[in-house]
Amino acid sequence: MVDLNPRRQRLAKEYARTQRRLGLAEMLLSAAYLGIWLATGMAASLGNLLAGLHIWLRVAALGAAIGAPLYVVTLPLAFYRGYTLPHKYEQGTQAVRDWWMDQLKGLLISVLLGGFVLELLYGLLAWQPLTWWLWLGAALLLFNVLLTNLAPLVIVPLFFKMQPLGVDFGHLQQRLLALAARANARVRGVYTLNLSSRTKGANAALMGIGNTRRIVLGDTLLQEFTADEIETVMAHELGHHVNRDIPSGILVGSVLTLGGLYVAHLALQAGMQRLGLPDPADPNTLPLLAAVLGIYQLLTGPLENAYSRWRERRADVYALQATANGPAYASALTRLANQNLSEVDPPLWVEALLYSHPALKGRIALAMAFANAGSQARAA
């Protein structure tokens, strides 16, 4: 059984606290930026300058005019959070050039996908000004399913090298495939990602849906964890499959998104007169929509996290039942805390508001309680 490293936990608390403060600073900076657009009427002024352009070009130009400065303003914070801080705490392994390349790739993906959604939004506003939010919610649901399916083939390889697990891990592969078979999960094989090119942290996942689903292990997990520990970690991921968390998660996320779009619709109807806009499909409404959706996400985030923690708890229970190896799972979670510099016992308010997973202290205690119950049952 691996023990918690007290020094690493002290660093983990500092690391988590700094990340929270930087996240808050970025949120306040973004809110102030959108507030300036709303208070000064800059969108209307810019819209007047672009009035002669085709509506598609106006939407793209306004989106770029609003999004590009925000990206530039928040970029120093992103660099500090994503590069400087992990290296300061000896978690980051990525060269600065590679970090900037990842930023460029992420920016291009955001521009392509975000631009498509933005054009679709205003196209639907022009076509169905009263029910656009329903149509957009349905389109985003289909879009989400498609991205989940294509992620292992298109998105992930842009950032990580994914390859089949080597012959040196043949026995582990057999164990994981057998585990997947017992969970009635059809997978296309076991793969590894070169996480070590960016971080010392370890991770594993069940990626894709349908014919793209596969077991994926970070090379940092393979290097530091025992076969028993890796099996319990993957049993947790398979627990999401058994509990149908992927489709239910997509559905719940889509319902929350639909709620946000409806709130944006109401705000648009109420704010058009104040903004002096006769047409809801006028791209000048973009700062208002962005602000309303941002506030909605902030308010509903804790609810979504609570739902996620419930799902993660059920997956923990499945992992313990499927492997009957509480000590190995407790050891794996403890090793994750040490290696990933994860705070084991965060403040209750932090867990309630920000955590998508239960705090590691409770998860480790659950695994040990399962192990103790099994020992007592065998002794009896």
N, C-alpha and C positions, 0 to 999 in steps of 0.2 A: 504494500500500500504506500503510495507516494504521499509525503507530507506537504502541507502548504509552506511556502517559503516566506517567512516574516518580512524579509527585506523586499521581496518582490511585491508583497501586499502593500507595504508602505508606498512603494513607487506606483502601484496600481491606483491607489487612492489619489495621489497627486496627479497622475496622468488623467484619470477620469474627471477630476475636478477642473483641470485646465481645459479639457475637451468641452465640458459643459459651458464654461465661461466663454470660450471661443464660439460655440454654437449660439449662445445667447447674443453675443456681439454681432454675429452675422445676421441673425434674425432681426435685431433692432436696426441694423444698417439697411437691410432690405426694406423694412417697413418705412423707415424715414425716406428712403429713395422713392418708393411708390407714393408716399404722402406728398412729396414735392410735385410729382406729376399731377396728382389730383388737385392739390391746392392752387397750383399756378395756372392750370388749364393748358399746359404745354402740349398735351395731345391734340387739343382742338386747334392750336396754332399750327402745329406740324401738319395736321390733317388738312388744313386750308391750303398749305403749300403743295400738298400732294394731291389736291382735288382733281387734277386733270389726268391722273394715272388710272389704269384699269384697277378694279376693286382688288384683284388678287395681288397686284403689285403694291397697292396701298397697305394691305394687311401685312405683307412681307416687310415693307419699309418701316411701318410703325412697330412691328414686332422686333425688328433689328434695332431700331432707335431706342426702344425701351430696354431690351434685353442685353445688348452689347455693353452699354455703360455699367449696368448692374454687375455683369460678369467681371468687368475690369476692376470695379470698385471692391468687389469681394474676393478677387483673386489673391491678394496678399494674405488674407485670412485663410483661404483654402490652401495656400502653399505652406503656411505655418502649421496648420492642422494636419495636412496630408504628408508633408515631407519633413519639416524641421522638427516637429514634436516627436514623431516616431523615432527619428534618428537620435534625438536627445535622450530618449529613454531606451535606446538600444533595441528597438523593435523593427525599425526600417532597414532594409538592405538595398533599396533601389537607388541607382545613380540618379543624380538630379536631371540629367538629360532624358532618361527614361521616364521620369515623373512628368516632365513637360510633354513628352510624346503621348503619354496616357491622357493628359489633359486635352491635347489636340484631338485625339481620337474620340474622347468623350464629348468634346464640343461639337465635332462634326455629326456624331450620332444625335445629339440633342437638337442641333439645328435641323437635321433632316426629319426626325420624328416630330419634334415640337412644331416645325413649320407646317408639316402635313396636318397635324391636329388643329393648328391655328386656322389654316385655310378651311378645313372642314367645319370648324366652329362657326365662322362667319358665313360660310356657304349655307349652313343649316339655319342660321339666324335670318338670312334673307329669304330662304325657302319656307320655313315654318317658324315664324317669330314667336308663336305661343307654345309650341311643343318641341322646340329645338333641343332642349335639355334631355328629353326622352330619346330622341334619335342619336344624339351624341353619346349618351350613356350606353346605348346598345352597341354603337360602333366601337367605343373604347373597350367594352367587354370582349368583343371579337378580336380586337387588336391585342389585348392582353393575353388571350389564349394563344394567338399566333406567335407572339413574342416568347411566351413560355416554351412553346414547342421548338422554336428555332434557336433559342439562346445557346444551347450547347454546340450548334453547328455554325452560327454566324457571329453572335455577340462575344461569347467567352473567348474563342480563339483569337480575337483581336487584341486581347490583353494578356492571355496566358497560353502557354504551349500545353495542349492536351494530347496525351498519347496513351495507348493501352498499357495496363500494368505489366511490368516486365516478368520474365520467367523466374526471376529470383524470388518473386512473391506469389508463385503458383499456388502454394498451399493456402495462403491468405485469400487469394481470389476464389478458390473453391469454397472456402468457408463463407465468404460474403455472398456468392451466388446461391449457395444452399440456403442462407438466411433469407435472401430475396424470394426464393422459391417457396419457402414456408409462409412468407407474407403474401403469396400470390401476386408478386410484383414482377412483371416482365421487363427485364433490362437488357440492353444491347451489349453489356460487358462492364468491366471494371477499368476505370481510367485514372490517370494521375495528372495533376496540375503542378506546374513549377511555381508554387507560391513563394518558394525561397528566393525567387528573383526580386521580390518586393517586400517580403516581411518574414519575421521569424515566427509569426503566429501560425497555428495549425487549424485546419478546418476540413470538413467533409460534407458531401451533399448528395442528394438524389436529384439529378438534373433532368429537365425535359419532361414531356408528357407523350403518351402514345409511343410511336415508333422511334422517338429520339431519347427516351428515358435511359439513363445510365448511372451507375455508381461512380462517383468522382471523389478521389482522395488527394489532399494536398501532399506534396512530397515532404513537407515539414512534419506531417502526421506520421508518415511512413518512417521517417528518420528517428523519431523520438518516442513513439508509442508502441506498446506490445501488441501482439496479434489479438489477445483477449480484449484489450482496451479498444482497439479499432473496431472489433466486432460489436461491442456494446454501443459505440458511437454511431455506427451505421444502423444498428437496430433502432436507435432513436429516430434516425431519418426515415427508416422504413415504417416506423410507427405513424408517421404523417400519411403514408400511403394507405395503411390499414384503416386509419381513422378518416380517410377521405378528406384530409385537411387541404390538399392542393385545390380541388374543385370548390370546396366550401370556402376556402380563403379567397379565391378569385370572385366567388359570388358575393361574399360579405364586402369585399373591397369595392365591387361594382355597385352595390347598394349604397355604400357610403359616398362613392363618387357621384351617383345619381342624386343623392340628397344635396351634395355640394352644388351640383349644377342647377338644381331647382332653387336653392337659396340665391345663387347668382342670377337666375332668371327673375326672381322677385326683386332683388337689388337693382337689376337693370331697369325693370319697369318703374321702380320708385325713383331712380336716379336720373332717368333720361331728361325729365323736365328741368331738373336742377342743372344738368350739364348742357342744356340747350340743344339736345339732339332729338330730332323728330323720328329718326330711324334706328331701331335697336341693332341693325346690322352695320351701323357706322363703326369702323375700326377705332374711332376715338374713344370708344367705351373700354378699350383693352386695359388701361390702368385700373378702372373700377372693377372689372371682372377679376383681374389678378389679385387685387387687394381683398376682395370678398372671399375668393377661393383660398387665399393664404390664411385668413382668419378662421375660416371653416376648418381647414386642415389642422390648425393649431388647437382648436377646441375639441375636435373629434379624435385627435391623436391618442390621448390617454385611453379612450374607449377601444380603439383599435389595438392598442398595446395590451389592454386587459384581455381581450379576446385571444390575442396571440399567446399570452402567457398561459391561458387555459389550455390551448392546443399543445403547447410545449410540455406542459405538465402531463397531459395524457400520453404524449410520445415517450416521456421518461418512464411512465408506468409500463408501456408496452415493451420498451427496451429491457426493463428488468424482468418482465415475465417471459419474454422470448429467449433471453440468454440465461436466465436464472443465475446471473453472475453479478450480484450487487457489489462485491469488493472491486471487481474490474471496472465497473461503471463509475463508482466513487473515485477510484484511482485515475480514470480517464478525465473526469471533470476537474479533479484537483490538478492534474498535469496541465489541462487547458488553462486553468487560472494562472499557474506559474508561467507557462510558455507565452500565453497571449496577453499577459499583464492585465488580467481582468479582475475587477474589484469583486471580491467574494461576498461582502456584506455591505452593500450601498445603503444610504439613508432610505427609509421607507418611502418618502415622497419622491425620491429619484426613481426608485423601482416602479412606483405607481404611475408616474407621469411619462417616463422615458424608456423603460425597459420592455422589449418585446419578448424576453425570456425571463423566467423566474430567477431570482438571485441565486448564484451558485451555492451559497451556504445552505439554502433550503434543498436544493437538488442533491447535493452531496449527502445531506442528512437523510433524505428519502432513500437513496441507494443503500446507505448503511443500515437503515431501519429494515429494509427488505432483506439485506444479508443476515442481520441478527434474527429476523423472523424465520428465515430458512434454517439457520443453525439450531434454533430452539425446536423447530419441527422435526429435524433429523434426530436431535437428542432425545425427543419424546418417543 
